[in-house]
Amino acid sequence: MGVLSGLDVLRNEGFRPLRGKRVGVLCHQASVARDFRHITDVFFQAHEEKLIELVAFFGPQHGIWGETQDNMIEWEGGLDARTGIPIHSLYGRHRRPTPEMLQGVEVLVVDLQDVGSRYYTFIWTLALCLDACGEAGVEMMVLDRPNPIGGERVEGCVLEESFRSFVGWHPLPIRHGMTIGEVARYLQARFYPRCPLTIIPLEGWSRSMYYEETQLPWIPPSPNMPLIETALVYSGTCLLEGTNLSEGRGTTRPFETLGAPWIDGWQLADALNGMGLAGVHFRPVIFQPTFHKYAGQRCGGVFIHVVDREKFASFLSGLAVLREVIRLYPDRFHWRPPPYEYEQEKLPFDILVGNDWIRPWLEAGRSLQEIDARCQQQWRAFEPLRAQALLY
């Protein structure tokens, strides 16, 4: 039968926990049931059947339908053309629901597909909603969804509080190994206890599962997250957003395709494969992005092939790419300056990793093992907090 998402479970229960309540729904294009019906249709039918009163929809980065391609494109909402229900943007002038947006809402239902990485902004939209709902006296219900890259492995450093940004609002390892419902439990217990929280858990999911094993339909949760393979590498290669390297936006395989016009892909691939990183092979490529960095320019670089998911370390692989590019092309590589994701002062790379020590270590050619050892100390110290939030 496969896994049932929180949306499937709630629908199978006939919306029992929401009966007779005024409901807002935070969702995006991946908020679909097993039969591919989108949550807006599922909830609007329940509204017409008078099981619930549907008050408003809320959309995160890229909008409810994922039509806004690039980062920092802001939209302001409006009315849903199909249902006439108001839509509020939480990635524009407001990233946190205002009291006016929450007016008349008794329960805010959150159904967002996360990808298991701290940088992905949907969990921080969730955090700001917990805060706003706590202040407004609104309950929150999270319809859980699988972590597509499994719920066992944790990687990367834990965010330092002084590096808070919209790609890291609270301490969390970079690859956190939690479902979005578990992230919500951690956030509510630690930071937003005023907000009443209910999780509708998954049925049939185990922590060892990758997304294909769930038999749930994969819908890209954002425009540059087309495949499960993208999510596998994202915890490492998203770091390239903080540099002048292309992370593959504008290609058909973003975050797996990496490079720049001044890179010799064969030279870089040989250097990376010579490091003996487990579970991964770097293939030399030439590519031409259609938009974003180096749009229309011929780039050299590498494509990341994950050949063993259990051994592959995404975060270390991303750092390996950066360290070798710095070593091979010291006069061409540079760190991207601010702004980035509403942050006006700190370097984008530093807010992505959540500290200011990894960057100079990479510049100094420090070993990946040294960096990994310090990161492991951090996430092992964090592990008791994570363990308290786990549901499965």
N, C-alpha and C positions, 0 to 999 in steps of 0.2 A: 504493500500500500504506500510506503514511503512516509515522509514526514508531513505533518500538518503544521502550518504556520499559525501564529496567534489569530490572524484574521480568519483562517479556516475554522479554528476551534470556536471562536466567538460566533461565527455564522451557524455552525452546527448546533450551538447551544441556543439558537434563536434569539441572540442578543440579550439573554437573560440578565447579565449584570448591568445593562444599560437601559432596561425597559422603563419607558416613561420619562427619561432624562433628556435635557437639552445638551446637545453634543457638538463639539468642534472636532475637526479631524486634521491632523498634521500628516501629510503624505507626499509622495512623489510618484514618478511613473513606474517604479518597481513595486508599488504597493498593490500587488495583485494576489488573488486567491489561486488555488490549484487549477481551477478551470479557466484561468486567465482573465477573469472579471476584475476590473479595477475597483479599489475600495470606494471611490466616489459613486460608482454604480451600485455597489452592494449596500452602502449606507443610505443612498437616496431611495432605494427600494424599501428599505426598512422604515425610512421617513414617510414614504407614501402609504405604507401599511400601518402607520401610526404606532410602530413599536418604539421609535425614538423621535425626537424633534431635532433635525439637523439644522444647526445655526450657522456654521461657517466652516470653510476649508482654510488651511494654512499651508504655505509652501516654503521649503528651505532653499538653499543655494541651487541654482539652475531651474527653479520653478517647479510647479507640480508636474509638468509634462517634460521637463528636461530639455526644453527648447533653447535655453540661453547657454550658448556653447562655452564661452571663455570665463575665466575667473573675473570677479568684480563687475560683472554686468548686473546692474540692479534693475529690479522690476517692482512694481508697486501694487500688483493685485488688481482686483476689479470684481466682476461677476462671472461666475462660471456659465459659459454660453449654453451648456446642455441642461443644467439643473436650475439656474438662476440663483444659486447659493453664493454668497459673498466669498471671495478669496482674498486672504491677507498674505502679503510677502513678509518673510522673516529673513530676507537677505537683500535689504535695500536701506532705506533710511532707518528702518527698525529691524534689529536682529532678535529682539525680545518682544513678545506680544505686549501691546499696550493695554491698559484697562479698557479702552474703547473696543479693541479687538475681542477681548474676552467677555464683553458685556453680554449677558444672557446665556453664557456657557456654564454648565454645571460640571461637565467632564470633558477634558481635552484628551482625545484618543490619538496616540502616536503610532504610526505604522511606517517605519523607515528601514530600508535595507542598508545596513552598515557593511563595511568591507574589512573590518578587523584592524584598522590602522588609526593611530591617534590623530593624524593629520586630517582625516576625513571629517568635514565640518558638520555632518548631520548630528553626531553625538553632542556637539557643543550647542547646536540649536535646541536639542533636547534639554541640555543643562539650563539654558536660559529660560526655557518654558517651565521647567521645574521651579525656578526662582520666581517667575511671574505668577504662576498658578498658586504658589505658596502665599504670595502677597495678596492675591485676589480671592483666596478661599475657593479655588477651583480644584477639583480632583483631577488626577492624571491617570490614564490607563495606557500602558504600552503593550502593543500586540507584538510578541516576540518573533524574531526571524533568525535563521541560522547565521553564525559567523561563517562566511564562505570558505575561509582558509583554515577552518577547524578551531576547536576550543581548548587545545592542549598547549601549544607552543607559545612562549612569550619571548620577545626580542626587543633589544634596544634600550636606551636610557629612559629614565623616568623624568618627566617634565619638572624643571625647577620653577617655583612659583613666580620668580621675577621675570620669567619669559612667557608669561601668560599671553595668549593671542587666540584668534578664532581658529587656529589649527592646533590648539592645546590650551584649554581653559582651566583644567585642573590636572593634578599629577596622575599620570597614566603611562605605562610603558608604550613604546611606539607600536609594536605588535602586541596587542593586549590580551588576546586569547579569550574574549568574552563575547556573548551575544549582546544585542542592544538592550534587551531586558535586564541583563546582568549589569551592564554599564549603568543603566538607570537606577538599579538598586544601590550600587556603590555611590553614585552621586547623591541620591536622596538621603542615604544614611549618613554620609559624611558632610554634606554641604547644604542640603535643602530639606531638613526634617519637617518643616512646616507644611510641605506639600503631601497630601494623602496620595499614595501610589499603589496601583494595582497592576500586576503583570499577568497577562494571559499567556501562559507558557506554551512552548512547542510540544507537540506530541510525536514521539518516535525518534527524537534527535539524540545523538550521543556526541561527546566531545571530540571523538576521533574522526568524525565525518567531514569530508570536503563536500562542497555544494552539490556536485554531480550525484553523490550518493543519496541525497535527500529526495530526488525525483520531483522537486519543485521546479517550476519554470524559472530560468534565469532571465531577468530583464535588466539591462544596464541601469544602475541607479543614478549614474551621471554620464554625460556625453563621452567622457574619456575613460570610462570603466566598462568597455564593451564585453569583456570576457572574464571568466574565472581566473584564467592565466594572468590577466592584468592585475587582479587583486593579489595574486601570489607574489608578484614582484614589487608591488606598490609601496610596501613598507620601507624598501630600500631606495627605489629609483625616484620616488617623489622628492627626495632630497635634491635632485638636479634642478628643481624649480628655483632653488636658491643660488643658482650659478648661471653662467653664460652658455652652458651645455643645453642642447635640446633634449627634453624628456620624451620626445616623440609625439607631442601634440601636433596635429596636422598630418599625421600618418594614420594608417588603418590599425596600427598596433602601438598605441601610446603606452609609455612606461616600460615597454619591452624593447623598443627601438631608441637608441641613445647616440648622440654624437654632435658634431659641429663641422662647419666647412673646412676647418684647418686640422682635422684629425685624420690620420691614416688608420682605417679600420683594421687592417691586417696587423699593423704594429700594436695597436691597443689590444686586439683579441689575443695575440701571442703573449703579451704581458699578463693579461688577466688569467688566461688559461694556465700560464706557468705558475700561478700562485697556488694551484691545487685546491681551490675551494670546492667543497663537497656539494654534489647534487646539481651542478650548474655547468653549462658550456656557453661560451661567448663566441658568436659567429660574426665575422666581419661583414658589414653591410655598407651600401651607399643608398641614401634616401633623399627625398626632396619634400619637405613639409609644405602643405598647401596653405597653412596659416600658422600664426604664433611665431616663435623664434625661428629665424632663418627661412621664413616663408619664401618659396620659389627658388631657394638656393640648394645647390648640391652639397650634401653633407656626407662625411665618412663617420663610421662609428661601429657599434656592435648591436647585435640582437641577443637578448638573454633567453636561453633555452633552459627551462627547469627540467632536469632529467630524473631527479629523485626528490619528490616533495618532502619526504621525511628528513632528508639530510640537508636540504637547501636552507640557507640562512639569508633571507632577503635583505635585512638591514646591513649585514656585513658585506654582502655583494654590492650594494649601493655605495658603501664607503670605499670598497676596493676600486670601483670605477673612478671615484673622485681622487683617491690617492694616486692612482696610476696616471690619470690625466694631468694632475698637478706635477708629477715627476717628469712626464714626457713632454709637456707643453707649458712650461712655467711662464713663458712670455705671452701666451695667448689666453690661458685660463684666468678667469676672475670671478669673484663672488658677486652676486647680483645685489645692487643697492636697494634700500627701501624706496617706496612703500610696498607692502605685501599684506594682503588679507586684513586691511584696516590698520595695520601696524605701521607707524610713520617713522620710527627711529631705529629700532634694532635691525640687524642684517637678516634678510629672509632665511638664510641657512640656519642661523642661530635660533630663530623662533621655531623653525621646523624641528630641529633636534631637541630644543628646549633647554639649551645651555650655551655657554661660550667657551668651552674647553675642547670640544671635538674639532672645531675648525683649526685652531693652531696646532693640534696634534697631527692632523692630516697634512698641514703645510710642512711640518717638521719631519714627515715620513715615518711617524711612529707606527709600530706594527698593529695590525688589526686585532691581534690577540690582546694587546694592552688595552685597546679601546673596549673590546668585548668584555674583558675582565672587570673593568670599572662599571660598565653598564649592568653586568650580571649582579654586582653588589647592590646596585640600586633596585633592580626589579625583584631581587630576592627579599630585600627589606620591605618592598611593597606587597609581596605575595600574601601576607595575612589579611590585608584589606581586600584584595581580590578574592581570596577564598571565602570570605564572609558573604560575598555577593553572588556566588555561583549557585545556579539553580539545577544544574544537571551533572 
